[in-house]
Amino acid sequence: MHKAVTTALEDLKARDTQEIDVRGKTSVTDLIVVTSGTSTRHVRSIADEVVRSAKKIGLPPIGVEGEREAEWVLVDLGDIVVHVMLPRTREFYGLERLWTVGDDEHPELLDG
């Protein structure tokens, strides 16, 4: 599944892709992928390619949200949730910051 998602994002030239391992932080998914498209059309196309790739390997998405406006499209693949966003939407919501709060924030506390 991970390879199918990665390939789809690369094929459609998604930008600034980040993967966040959320195991131990939530039981909803294991990996959150956040990436950007250059326009609503690009965002929609990237999300569509992720869906096509998942279906191709026999793992259709559990759900897809936001396709109509295409400022932020979420593709729920179970173990992986992909967020494809316009840069301004991505900056506004700051999902990377939300899911990494506290990660390695005080490494000195872990030593003790």
Biopython code that builds the backbone (N, CA, C, O; Angstrom):
import numpy as np
from Bio.PDB.StructureBuilder import StructureBuilder

atoms = [
    (1, "MET", "N", (0.830, -1.191, 0.000)),
    (1, "MET", "CA", (0.000, 0.000, 0.000)),
    (1, "MET", "C", (0.874, 1.254, 0.000)),
    (1, "MET", "O", (0.630, 2.186, -0.766)),
    (2, "HIS", "N", (1.889, 1.272, 0.859)),
    (2, "HIS", "CA", (2.754, 2.446, 0.972)),
    (2, "HIS", "C", (3.410, 2.763, -0.371)),
    (2, "HIS", "O", (3.470, 3.923, -0.777)),
    (3, "LYS", "N", (3.897, 1.738, -1.054)),
    (3, "LYS", "CA", (4.554, 1.941, -2.345)),
    (3, "LYS", "C", (3.566, 2.484, -3.371)),
    (3, "LYS", "O", (3.922, 3.360, -4.160)),
    (4, "ALA", "N", (2.350, 1.990, -3.375)),
    (4, "ALA", "CA", (1.326, 2.461, -4.316)),
    (4, "ALA", "C", (1.035, 3.947, -4.086)),
    (4, "ALA", "O", (0.910, 4.716, -5.039)),
    (5, "VAL", "N", (0.928, 4.341, -2.822)),
    (5, "VAL", "CA", (0.673, 5.747, -2.489)),
    (5, "VAL", "C", (1.854, 6.610, -2.917)),
    (5, "VAL", "O", (1.674, 7.634, -3.575)),
    (6, "THR", "N", (3.049, 6.199, -2.546)),
    (6, "THR", "CA", (4.257, 6.960, -2.881)),
    (6, "THR", "C", (4.412, 7.132, -4.384)),
    (6, "THR", "O", (4.718, 8.226, -4.858)),
    (7, "THR", "N", (4.203, 6.067, -5.126)),
    (7, "THR", "CA", (4.317, 6.121, -6.584)),
    (7, "THR", "C", (3.275, 7.056, -7.176)),
    (7, "THR", "O", (3.588, 7.843, -8.070)),
    (8, "ALA", "N", (2.039, 6.981, -6.690)),
    (8, "ALA", "CA", (0.978, 7.860, -7.190)),
    (8, "ALA", "C", (1.336, 9.322, -6.950)),
    (8, "ALA", "O", (1.140, 10.157, -7.833)),
    (9, "LEU", "N", (1.854, 9.641, -5.779)),
    (9, "LEU", "CA", (2.221, 11.020, -5.463)),
    (9, "LEU", "C", (3.376, 11.494, -6.346)),
    (9, "LEU", "O", (3.373, 12.626, -6.830)),
    (10, "GLU", "N", (4.350, 10.630, -6.548)),
    (10, "GLU", "CA", (5.487, 10.989, -7.406)),
    (10, "GLU", "C", (5.042, 11.162, -8.859)),
    (10, "GLU", "O", (5.456, 12.111, -9.525)),
    (11, "ASP", "N", (4.201, 10.250, -9.350)),
    (11, "ASP", "CA", (3.741, 10.297, -10.744)),
    (11, "ASP", "C", (2.989, 11.590, -11.052)),
    (11, "ASP", "O", (3.103, 12.133, -12.151)),
    (12, "LEU", "N", (2.227, 12.076, -10.085)),
    (12, "LEU", "CA", (1.439, 13.293, -10.304)),
    (12, "LEU", "C", (2.147, 14.537, -9.814)),
    (12, "LEU", "O", (1.548, 15.611, -9.753)),
    (13, "LYS", "N", (3.418, 14.405, -9.463)),
    (13, "LYS", "CA", (4.261, 15.541, -9.066)),
    (13, "LYS", "C", (3.707, 16.306, -7.870)),
    (13, "LYS", "O", (3.684, 17.537, -7.856)),
    (14, "ALA", "N", (3.257, 15.545, -6.857)),
    (14, "ALA", "CA", (2.834, 16.158, -5.596)),
    (14, "ALA", "C", (4.050, 16.845, -4.975)),
    (14, "ALA", "O", (5.188, 16.417, -5.168)),
    (15, "ARG", "N", (3.789, 17.905, -4.237)),
    (15, "ARG", "CA", (4.880, 18.713, -3.676)),
    (15, "ARG", "C", (4.956, 18.597, -2.166)),
    (15, "ARG", "O", (3.948, 18.427, -1.481)),
    (16, "ASP", "N", (6.186, 18.694, -1.662)),
    (16, "ASP", "CA", (6.436, 18.775, -0.215)),
    (16, "ASP", "C", (5.754, 17.657, 0.569)),
    (16, "ASP", "O", (5.119, 17.910, 1.593)),
    (17, "THR", "N", (5.884, 16.447, 0.097)),
    (17, "THR", "CA", (5.249, 15.306, 0.754)),
    (17, "THR", "C", (5.959, 14.984, 2.061)),
    (17, "THR", "O", (7.184, 14.876, 2.114)),
    (18, "GLN", "N", (5.163, 14.833, 3.111)),
    (18, "GLN", "CA", (5.688, 14.450, 4.425)),
    (18, "GLN", "C", (4.887, 13.269, 4.946)),
    (18, "GLN", "O", (3.668, 13.205, 4.787)),
    (19, "GLU", "N", (5.588, 12.345, 5.566)),
    (19, "GLU", "CA", (4.952, 11.194, 6.192)),
    (19, "GLU", "C", (5.113, 11.312, 7.697)),
    (19, "GLU", "O", (6.195, 11.616, 8.200)),
    (20, "ILE", "N", (4.024, 11.068, 8.405)),
    (20, "ILE", "CA", (4.042, 11.163, 9.862)),
    (20, "ILE", "C", (3.565, 9.830, 10.440)),
    (20, "ILE", "O", (2.419, 9.429, 10.237)),
    (21, "ASP", "N", (4.441, 9.162, 11.149)),
    (21, "ASP", "CA", (4.109, 7.901, 11.802)),
    (21, "ASP", "C", (3.314, 8.234, 13.060)),
    (21, "ASP", "O", (3.839, 8.854, 13.984)),
    (22, "VAL", "N", (2.049, 7.822, 13.096)),
    (22, "VAL", "CA", (1.194, 8.158, 14.235)),
    (22, "VAL", "C", (0.825, 6.934, 15.069)),
    (22, "VAL", "O", (-0.095, 6.978, 15.886)),
    (23, "ARG", "N", (1.557, 5.838, 14.849)),
    (23, "ARG", "CA", (1.330, 4.666, 15.710)),
    (23, "ARG", "C", (1.660, 5.069, 17.141)),
    (23, "ARG", "O", (2.683, 5.702, 17.400)),
    (24, "GLY", "N", (0.796, 4.700, 18.048)),
    (24, "GLY", "CA", (0.997, 5.075, 19.447)),
    (24, "GLY", "C", (0.369, 6.415, 19.798)),
    (24, "GLY", "O", (0.266, 6.762, 20.974)),
    (25, "LYS", "N", (-0.052, 7.171, 18.789)),
    (25, "LYS", "CA", (-0.712, 8.460, 19.038)),
    (25, "LYS", "C", (-2.215, 8.374, 18.773)),
    (25, "LYS", "O", (-3.006, 9.113, 19.360)),
    (26, "THR", "N", (-2.593, 7.452, 17.871)),
    (26, "THR", "CA", (-3.993, 7.272, 17.529)),
    (26, "THR", "C", (-4.208, 5.838, 17.073)),
    (26, "THR", "O", (-3.287, 5.189, 16.578)),
    (27, "SER", "N", (-5.415, 5.355, 17.240)),
    (27, "SER", "CA", (-5.734, 4.011, 16.757)),
    (27, "SER", "C", (-6.425, 4.073, 15.406)),
    (27, "SER", "O", (-6.789, 3.038, 14.848)),
    (28, "VAL", "N", (-6.607, 5.268, 14.878)),
    (28, "VAL", "CA", (-7.337, 5.459, 13.624)),
    (28, "VAL", "C", (-6.518, 5.016, 12.418)),
    (28, "VAL", "O", (-7.063, 4.439, 11.476)),
    (29, "THR", "N", (-5.216, 5.280, 12.439)),
    (29, "THR", "CA", (-4.346, 4.958, 11.315)),
    (29, "THR", "C", (-2.918, 4.812, 11.811)),
    (29, "THR", "O", (-2.609, 5.151, 12.953)),
    (30, "ASP", "N", (-2.055, 4.309, 10.948)),
    (30, "ASP", "CA", (-0.638, 4.168, 11.294)),
    (30, "ASP", "C", (0.220, 5.280, 10.704)),
    (30, "ASP", "O", (1.207, 5.700, 11.307)),
    (31, "LEU", "N", (-0.163, 5.751, 9.526)),
    (31, "LEU", "CA", (0.660, 6.712, 8.809)),
    (31, "LEU", "C", (-0.222, 7.801, 8.201)),
    (31, "LEU", "O", (-1.236, 7.516, 7.563)),
    (32, "ILE", "N", (0.180, 9.039, 8.411)),
    (32, "ILE", "CA", (-0.490, 10.172, 7.769)),
    (32, "ILE", "C", (0.481, 10.733, 6.749)),
    (32, "ILE", "O", (1.641, 11.013, 7.054)),
    (33, "VAL", "N", (-0.012, 10.891, 5.536)),
    (33, "VAL", "CA", (0.782, 11.484, 4.466)),
    (33, "VAL", "C", (0.146, 12.826, 4.134)),
    (33, "VAL", "O", (-1.047, 12.904, 3.844)),
    (34, "VAL", "N", (0.949, 13.877, 4.179)),
    (34, "VAL", "CA", (0.476, 15.220, 3.854)),
    (34, "VAL", "C", (1.280, 15.698, 2.652)),
    (34, "VAL", "O", (2.510, 15.642, 2.648)),
    (35, "THR", "N", (0.565, 16.167, 1.633)),
    (35, "THR", "CA", (1.234, 16.623, 0.419)),
    (35, "THR", "C", (0.451, 17.781, -0.177)),
    (35, "THR", "O", (-0.684, 18.042, 0.223)),
    (36, "SER", "N", (1.055, 18.476, -1.133)),
    (36, "SER", "CA", (0.412, 19.646, -1.735)),
    (36, "SER", "C", (0.310, 19.520, -3.234)),
    (36, "SER", "O", (1.122, 18.869, -3.892)),
    (37, "GLY", "N", (-0.723, 20.172, -3.755)),
    (37, "GLY", "CA", (-0.891, 20.347, -5.189)),
    (37, "GLY", "C", (-0.856, 21.831, -5.490)),
    (37, "GLY", "O", (-1.026, 22.652, -4.589)),
    (38, "THR", "N", (-0.638, 22.181, -6.739)),
    (38, "THR", "CA", (-0.469, 23.585, -7.120)),
    (38, "THR", "C", (-1.780, 24.313, -7.395)),
    (38, "THR", "O", (-1.810, 25.543, -7.427)),
    (39, "SER", "N", (-2.859, 23.568, -7.594)),
    (39, "SER", "CA", (-4.173, 24.148, -7.883)),
    (39, "SER", "C", (-5.235, 23.150, -7.450)),
    (39, "SER", "O", (-4.916, 22.008, -7.123)),
    (40, "THR", "N", (-6.495, 23.572, -7.447)),
    (40, "THR", "CA", (-7.555, 22.634, -7.070)),
    (40, "THR", "C", (-7.599, 21.466, -8.060)),
    (40, "THR", "O", (-7.853, 20.329, -7.663)),
    (41, "ARG", "N", (-7.361, 21.734, -9.305)),
    (41, "ARG", "CA", (-7.340, 20.659, -10.302)),
    (41, "ARG", "C", (-6.210, 19.670, -10.006)),
    (41, "ARG", "O", (-6.399, 18.458, -10.106)),
    (42, "HIS", "N", (-5.045, 20.188, -9.646)),
    (42, "HIS", "CA", (-3.902, 19.336, -9.322)),
    (42, "HIS", "C", (-4.184, 18.526, -8.054)),
    (42, "HIS", "O", (-3.888, 17.332, -8.011)),
    (43, "VAL", "N", (-4.746, 19.149, -7.038)),
    (43, "VAL", "CA", (-5.099, 18.458, -5.794)),
    (43, "VAL", "C", (-6.049, 17.302, -6.103)),
    (43, "VAL", "O", (-5.837, 16.180, -5.643)),
    (44, "ARG", "N", (-7.087, 17.576, -6.876)),
    (44, "ARG", "CA", (-8.070, 16.558, -7.234)),
    (44, "ARG", "C", (-7.411, 15.416, -8.017)),
    (44, "ARG", "O", (-7.692, 14.244, -7.765)),
    (45, "SER", "N", (-6.537, 15.761, -8.964)),
    (45, "SER", "CA", (-5.859, 14.750, -9.785)),
    (45, "SER", "C", (-4.954, 13.851, -8.939)),
    (45, "SER", "O", (-4.913, 12.637, -9.138)),
    (46, "ILE", "N", (-4.232, 14.454, -7.998)),
    (46, "ILE", "CA", (-3.363, 13.666, -7.111)),
    (46, "ILE", "C", (-4.204, 12.680, -6.298)),
    (46, "ILE", "O", (-3.883, 11.494, -6.223)),
    (47, "ALA", "N", (-5.271, 13.176, -5.698)),
    (47, "ALA", "CA", (-6.139, 12.317, -4.884)),
    (47, "ALA", "C", (-6.741, 11.206, -5.744)),
    (47, "ALA", "O", (-6.806, 10.057, -5.307)),
    (48, "ASP", "N", (-7.178, 11.531, -6.947)),
    (48, "ASP", "CA", (-7.742, 10.521, -7.847)),
    (48, "ASP", "C", (-6.723, 9.439, -8.180)),
    (48, "ASP", "O", (-7.072, 8.262, -8.267)),
    (49, "GLU", "N", (-5.472, 9.830, -8.363)),
    (49, "GLU", "CA", (-4.421, 8.855, -8.675)),
    (49, "GLU", "C", (-4.135, 7.951, -7.482)),
    (49, "GLU", "O", (-3.873, 6.761, -7.655)),
    (50, "VAL", "N", (-4.182, 8.503, -6.277)),
    (50, "VAL", "CA", (-4.013, 7.686, -5.070)),
    (50, "VAL", "C", (-5.144, 6.651, -5.004)),
    (50, "VAL", "O", (-4.900, 5.478, -4.720)),
    (51, "VAL", "N", (-6.365, 7.085, -5.263)),
    (51, "VAL", "CA", (-7.519, 6.174, -5.253)),
    (51, "VAL", "C", (-7.349, 5.088, -6.315)),
    (51, "VAL", "O", (-7.540, 3.906, -6.031)),
    (52, "ARG", "N", (-6.991, 5.484, -7.528)),
    (52, "ARG", "CA", (-6.783, 4.511, -8.616)),
    (52, "ARG", "C", (-5.709, 3.492, -8.258)),
    (52, "ARG", "O", (-5.876, 2.295, -8.490)),
    (53, "SER", "N", (-4.613, 3.973, -7.696)),
    (53, "SER", "CA", (-3.508, 3.080, -7.332)),
    (53, "SER", "C", (-3.929, 2.087, -6.256)),
    (53, "SER", "O", (-3.570, 0.912, -6.316)),
    (54, "ALA", "N", (-4.680, 2.555, -5.287)),
    (54, "ALA", "CA", (-5.145, 1.672, -4.217)),
    (54, "ALA", "C", (-6.108, 0.614, -4.768)),
    (54, "ALA", "O", (-6.015, -0.560, -4.411)),
    (55, "LYS", "N", (-7.014, 1.026, -5.622)),
    (55, "LYS", "CA", (-7.958, 0.077, -6.231)),
    (55, "LYS", "C", (-7.216, -0.949, -7.079)),
    (55, "LYS", "O", (-7.575, -2.126, -7.107)),
    (56, "LYS", "N", (-6.183, -0.489, -7.765)),
    (56, "LYS", "CA", (-5.396, -1.357, -8.645)),
    (56, "LYS", "C", (-4.756, -2.517, -7.876)),
    (56, "LYS", "O", (-4.615, -3.614, -8.416)),
    (57, "ILE", "N", (-4.369, -2.279, -6.619)),
    (57, "ILE", "CA", (-3.768, -3.350, -5.823)),
    (57, "ILE", "C", (-4.810, -4.056, -4.947)),
    (57, "ILE", "O", (-4.461, -4.841, -4.065)),
    (58, "GLY", "N", (-6.079, -3.769, -5.198)),
    (58, "GLY", "CA", (-7.154, -4.465, -4.501)),
    (58, "GLY", "C", (-7.501, -3.926, -3.133)),
    (58, "GLY", "O", (-8.140, -4.617, -2.339)),
    (59, "LEU", "N", (-7.088, -2.687, -2.839)),
    (59, "LEU", "CA", (-7.387, -2.083, -1.543)),
    (59, "LEU", "C", (-8.063, -0.722, -1.736)),
    (59, "LEU", "O", (-7.439, 0.319, -1.532)),
    (60, "PRO", "N", (-9.337, -0.737, -2.129)),
    (60, "PRO", "CA", (-10.027, 0.536, -2.365)),
    (60, "PRO", "C", (-10.131, 1.353, -1.083)),
    (60, "PRO", "O", (-10.144, 0.793, 0.014)),
    (61, "PRO", "N", (-10.207, 2.675, -1.218)),
    (61, "PRO", "CA", (-10.284, 3.533, -0.031)),
    (61, "PRO", "C", (-11.553, 3.295, 0.776)),
    (61, "PRO", "O", (-12.599, 2.924, 0.243)),
    (62, "ILE", "N", (-11.424, 3.521, 2.072)),
    (62, "ILE", "CA", (-12.580, 3.458, 2.966)),
    (62, "ILE", "C", (-13.465, 4.671, 2.700)),
    (62, "ILE", "O", (-14.691, 4.589, 2.779)),
    (63, "GLY", "N", (-12.832, 5.791, 2.386)),
    (63, "GLY", "CA", (-13.578, 7.011, 2.097)),
    (63, "GLY", "C", (-12.693, 8.069, 1.477)),
    (63, "GLY", "O", (-11.471, 8.060, 1.626)),
    (64, "VAL", "N", (-13.348, 8.980, 0.776)),
    (64, "VAL", "CA", (-12.669, 10.127, 0.165)),
    (64, "VAL", "C", (-13.536, 11.345, 0.461)),
    (64, "VAL", "O", (-14.742, 11.326, 0.214)),
    (65, "GLU", "N", (-12.930, 12.393, 0.986)),
    (65, "GLU", "CA", (-13.657, 13.607, 1.351)),
    (65, "GLU", "C", (-13.006, 14.828, 0.716)),
    (65, "GLU", "O", (-11.783, 14.882, 0.584)),
    (66, "GLY", "N", (-13.811, 15.802, 0.324)),
    (66, "GLY", "CA", (-13.301, 17.092, -0.116)),
    (66, "GLY", "C", (-13.049, 17.235, -1.600)),
    (66, "GLY", "O", (-12.483, 18.239, -2.032)),
    (67, "GLU", "N", (-13.457, 16.251, -2.397)),
    (67, "GLU", "CA", (-13.171, 16.298, -3.833)),
    (67, "GLU", "C", (-13.852, 17.473, -4.543)),
    (67, "GLU", "O", (-13.312, 18.025, -5.501)),
    (68, "ARG", "N", (-14.997, 17.834, -4.081)),
    (68, "ARG", "CA", (-15.753, 18.885, -4.773)),
    (68, "ARG", "C", (-15.016, 20.226, -4.760)),
    (68, "ARG", "O", (-14.822, 20.844, -5.807)),
    (69, "GLU", "N", (-14.607, 20.671, -3.566)),
    (69, "GLU", "CA", (-13.895, 21.942, -3.455)),
    (69, "GLU", "C", (-12.426, 21.777, -3.826)),
    (69, "GLU", "O", (-11.819, 22.673, -4.413)),
    (70, "ALA", "N", (-11.869, 20.641, -3.483)),
    (70, "ALA", "CA", (-10.491, 20.258, -3.814)),
    (70, "ALA", "C", (-9.434, 21.218, -3.263)),
    (70, "ALA", "O", (-8.363, 21.364, -3.853)),
    (71, "GLU", "N", (-9.725, 21.866, -2.146)),
    (71, "GLU", "CA", (-8.688, 22.620, -1.450)),
    (71, "GLU", "C", (-7.958, 21.692, -0.486)),
    (71, "GLU", "O", (-6.789, 21.900, -0.159)),
    (72, "TRP", "N", (-8.683, 20.653, -0.033)),
    (72, "TRP", "CA", (-8.138, 19.646, 0.867)),
    (72, "TRP", "C", (-8.913, 18.365, 0.601)),
    (72, "TRP", "O", (-10.103, 18.279, 0.903)),
    (73, "VAL", "N", (-8.243, 17.381, 0.042)),
    (73, "VAL", "CA", (-8.881, 16.091, -0.206)),
    (73, "VAL", "C", (-8.224, 15.066, 0.701)),
    (73, "VAL", "O", (-7.000, 14.932, 0.728)),
    (74, "LEU", "N", (-9.053, 14.344, 1.444)),
    (74, "LEU", "CA", (-8.587, 13.305, 2.340)),
    (74, "LEU", "C", (-8.934, 11.957, 1.720)),
    (74, "LEU", "O", (-10.080, 11.714, 1.341)),
    (75, "VAL", "N", (-7.939, 11.086, 1.621)),
    (75, "VAL", "CA", (-8.149, 9.722, 1.124)),
    (75, "VAL", "C", (-7.807, 8.769, 2.266)),
    (75, "VAL", "O", (-6.650, 8.656, 2.671)),
    (76, "ASP", "N", (-8.835, 8.081, 2.782)),
    (76, "ASP", "CA", (-8.666, 7.169, 3.905)),
    (76, "ASP", "C", (-8.456, 5.758, 3.372)),
    (76, "ASP", "O", (-9.370, 5.147, 2.818)),
    (77, "LEU", "N", (-7.239, 5.252, 3.547)),
    (77, "LEU", "CA", (-6.888, 3.916, 3.089)),
    (77, "LEU", "C", (-6.730, 2.950, 4.262)),
    (77, "LEU", "O", (-6.141, 1.878, 4.118)),
    (78, "GLY", "N", (-7.251, 3.330, 5.406)),
    (78, "GLY", "CA", (-7.137, 2.477, 6.591)),
    (78, "GLY", "C", (-5.827, 2.730, 7.308)),
    (78, "GLY", "O", (-5.742, 3.627, 8.147)),
    (79, "ASP", "N", (-4.804, 1.950, 6.990)),
    (79, "ASP", "CA", (-3.508, 2.095, 7.646)),
    (79, "ASP", "C", (-2.785, 3.378, 7.243)),
    (79, "ASP", "O", (-1.875, 3.833, 7.937)),
    (80, "ILE", "N", (-3.195, 3.954, 6.119)),
    (80, "ILE", "CA", (-2.608, 5.207, 5.640)),
    (80, "ILE", "C", (-3.738, 6.179, 5.331)),
    (80, "ILE", "O", (-4.710, 5.821, 4.665)),
    (81, "VAL", "N", (-3.607, 7.407, 5.816)),
    (81, "VAL", "CA", (-4.544, 8.474, 5.470)),
    (81, "VAL", "C", (-3.741, 9.541, 4.734)),
    (81, "VAL", "O", (-2.749, 10.059, 5.248)),
    (82, "VAL", "N", (-4.192, 9.860, 3.518)),
    (82, "VAL", "CA", (-3.492, 10.818, 2.672)),
    (82, "VAL", "C", (-4.278, 12.127, 2.649)),
    (82, "VAL", "O", (-5.478, 12.137, 2.375)),
    (83, "HIS", "N", (-3.587, 13.231, 2.939)),
    (83, "HIS", "CA", (-4.170, 14.564, 2.877)),
    (83, "HIS", "C", (-3.492, 15.298, 1.724)),
    (83, "HIS", "O", (-2.284, 15.532, 1.763)),
    (84, "VAL", "N", (-4.256, 15.659, 0.707)),
    (84, "VAL", "CA", (-3.725, 16.421, -0.423)),
    (84, "VAL", "C", (-4.327, 17.815, -0.320)),
    (84, "VAL", "O", (-5.548, 17.972, -0.339)),
    (85, "MET", "N", (-3.468, 18.829, -0.210)),
    (85, "MET", "CA", (-3.956, 20.166, 0.102)),
    (85, "MET", "C", (-3.316, 21.234, -0.775)),
    (85, "MET", "O", (-2.212, 21.068, -1.293)),
    (86, "LEU", "N", (-4.046, 22.333, -0.923)),
    (86, "LEU", "CA", (-3.423, 23.524, -1.488)),
    (86, "LEU", "C", (-2.441, 24.060, -0.454)),
    (86, "LEU", "O", (-2.686, 23.909, 0.743)),
    (87, "PRO", "N", (-1.341, 24.680, -0.871)),
    (87, "PRO", "CA", (-0.359, 25.181, 0.099)),
    (87, "PRO", "C", (-0.958, 26.105, 1.157)),
    (87, "PRO", "O", (-0.608, 25.985, 2.331)),
    (88, "ARG", "N", (-1.844, 27.016, 0.780)),
    (88, "ARG", "CA", (-2.411, 27.945, 1.775)),
    (88, "ARG", "C", (-3.292, 27.211, 2.786)),
    (88, "ARG", "O", (-3.324, 27.579, 3.960)),
    (89, "THR", "N", (-3.999, 26.189, 2.344)),
    (89, "THR", "CA", (-4.839, 25.394, 3.246)),
    (89, "THR", "C", (-3.957, 24.578, 4.179)),
    (89, "THR", "O", (-4.237, 24.456, 5.372)),
    (90, "ARG", "N", (-2.905, 24.031, 3.628)),
    (90, "ARG", "CA", (-1.965, 23.229, 4.421)),
    (90, "ARG", "C", (-1.313, 24.075, 5.507)),
    (90, "ARG", "O", (-1.181, 23.638, 6.651)),
    (91, "GLU", "N", (-0.908, 25.278, 5.144)),
    (91, "GLU", "CA", (-0.280, 26.170, 6.111)),
    (91, "GLU", "C", (-1.267, 26.572, 7.200)),
    (91, "GLU", "O", (-0.906, 26.627, 8.375)),
    (92, "PHE", "N", (-2.507, 26.854, 6.818)),
    (92, "PHE", "CA", (-3.520, 27.290, 7.772)),
    (92, "PHE", "C", (-3.803, 26.218, 8.826)),
    (92, "PHE", "O", (-3.856, 26.519, 10.018)),
    (93, "TYR", "N", (-3.982, 24.977, 8.393)),
    (93, "TYR", "CA", (-4.343, 23.907, 9.326)),
    (93, "TYR", "C", (-3.144, 23.287, 10.036)),
    (93, "TYR", "O", (-3.296, 22.778, 11.146)),
    (94, "GLY", "N", (-1.987, 23.313, 9.446)),
    (94, "GLY", "CA", (-0.766, 22.852, 10.097)),
    (94, "GLY", "C", (-0.814, 21.426, 10.636)),
    (94, "GLY", "O", (-0.437, 21.181, 11.782)),
    (95, "LEU", "N", (-1.274, 20.490, 9.817)),
    (95, "LEU", "CA", (-1.375, 19.104, 10.284)),
    (95, "LEU", "C", (-0.045, 18.534, 10.749)),
    (95, "LEU", "O", (0.003, 17.771, 11.713)),
    (96, "GLU", "N", (1.029, 18.899, 10.070)),
    (96, "GLU", "CA", (2.333, 18.389, 10.490)),
    (96, "GLU", "C", (2.644, 18.817, 11.913)),
    (96, "GLU", "O", (3.133, 18.014, 12.708)),
    (97, "ARG", "N", (2.371, 20.054, 12.240)),
    (97, "ARG", "CA", (2.613, 20.541, 13.613)),
    (97, "ARG", "C", (1.692, 19.837, 14.606)),
    (97, "ARG", "O", (2.117, 19.459, 15.698)),
    (98, "LEU", "N", (0.447, 19.667, 14.226)),
    (98, "LEU", "CA", (-0.531, 19.035, 15.105)),
    (98, "LEU", "C", (-0.101, 17.627, 15.499)),
    (98, "LEU", "O", (-0.176, 17.257, 16.671)),
    (99, "TRP", "N", (0.351, 16.842, 14.521)),
    (99, "TRP", "CA", (0.677, 15.442, 14.787)),
    (99, "TRP", "C", (2.091, 15.231, 15.312)),
    (99, "TRP", "O", (2.426, 14.123, 15.730)),
    (100, "THR", "N", (2.923, 16.256, 15.302)),
    (100, "THR", "CA", (4.290, 16.080, 15.801)),
    (100, "THR", "C", (4.548, 16.857, 17.088)),
    (100, "THR", "O", (5.682, 16.890, 17.565)),
    (101, "VAL", "N", (3.525, 17.479, 17.657)),
    (101, "VAL", "CA", (3.691, 18.199, 18.922)),
    (101, "VAL", "C", (4.216, 17.241, 19.972)),
    (101, "VAL", "O", (3.659, 16.163, 20.177)),
    (102, "GLY", "N", (5.284, 17.638, 20.633)),
    (102, "GLY", "CA", (5.858, 16.822, 21.696)),
    (102, "GLY", "C", (6.901, 15.829, 21.232)),
    (102, "GLY", "O", (7.655, 15.305, 22.052)),
    (103, "ASP", "N", (6.966, 15.554, 19.932)),
    (103, "ASP", "CA", (7.985, 14.636, 19.427)),
    (103, "ASP", "C", (9.358, 15.254, 19.628)),
    (103, "ASP", "O", (9.656, 16.322, 19.094)),
    (104, "ASP", "N", (10.179, 14.579, 20.395)),
    (104, "ASP", "CA", (11.557, 15.034, 20.637)),
    (104, "ASP", "C", (11.621, 16.466, 21.156)),
    (104, "ASP", "O", (12.617, 17.161, 20.956)),
    (105, "GLU", "N", (10.556, 16.902, 21.820)),
    (105, "GLU", "CA", (10.506, 18.264, 22.326)),
    (105, "GLU", "C", (11.509, 18.469, 23.448)),
    (105, "GLU", "O", (12.170, 19.505, 23.515)),
    (106, "HIS", "N", (11.623, 17.481, 24.331)),
    (106, "HIS", "CA", (12.545, 17.566, 25.455)),
    (106, "HIS", "C", (13.341, 16.261, 25.543)),
    (106, "HIS", "O", (13.107, 15.448, 26.438)),
    (107, "PRO", "N", (14.278, 16.061, 24.616)),
    (107, "PRO", "CA", (15.013, 14.796, 24.620)),
    (107, "PRO", "C", (15.790, 14.557, 25.916)),
    (107, "PRO", "O", (16.054, 13.410, 26.278)),
    (108, "GLU", "N", (16.155, 15.623, 26.608)),
    (108, "GLU", "CA", (16.909, 15.453, 27.855)),
    (108, "GLU", "C", (16.066, 14.744, 28.918)),
    (108, "GLU", "O", (16.617, 14.086, 29.800)),
    (109, "LEU", "N", (14.734, 14.870, 28.844)),
    (109, "LEU", "CA", (13.863, 14.210, 29.811)),
    (109, "LEU", "C", (13.824, 12.702, 29.591)),
    (109, "LEU", "O", (13.552, 11.940, 30.518)),
    (110, "LEU", "N", (14.096, 12.279, 28.372)),
    (110, "LEU", "CA", (14.069, 10.862, 28.053)),
    (110, "LEU", "C", (15.323, 10.136, 28.539)),
    (110, "LEU", "O", (15.310, 8.919, 28.726)),
    (111, "ASP", "N", (16.398, 10.883, 28.741)),
    (111, "ASP", "CA", (17.650, 10.258, 29.162)),
    (111, "ASP", "C", (17.622, 9.806, 30.613)),
    (111, "ASP", "O", (18.309, 8.856, 30.987)),
    (112, "GLY", "N", (16.828, 10.487, 31.426)),
    (112, "GLY", "CA", (16.909, 10.324, 32.844)),
    (112, "GLY", "C", (16.264, 9.194, 33.453)),
    (112, "GLY", "O", (16.321, 9.034, 34.672)),
]
sb = StructureBuilder()
sb.init_structure("model")
sb.init_model(0)
sb.init_chain("A")
sb.init_seg("    ")
for serial, (resi, resn, name, xyz) in enumerate(atoms, 1):
    if name == "N":
        sb.init_residue(resn, " ", resi, " ")
    sb.init_atom(name, np.array(xyz, "f"), 0.0, 1.0, " ", f" {name:<3s}", serial, name[0])
structure = sb.get_structure()
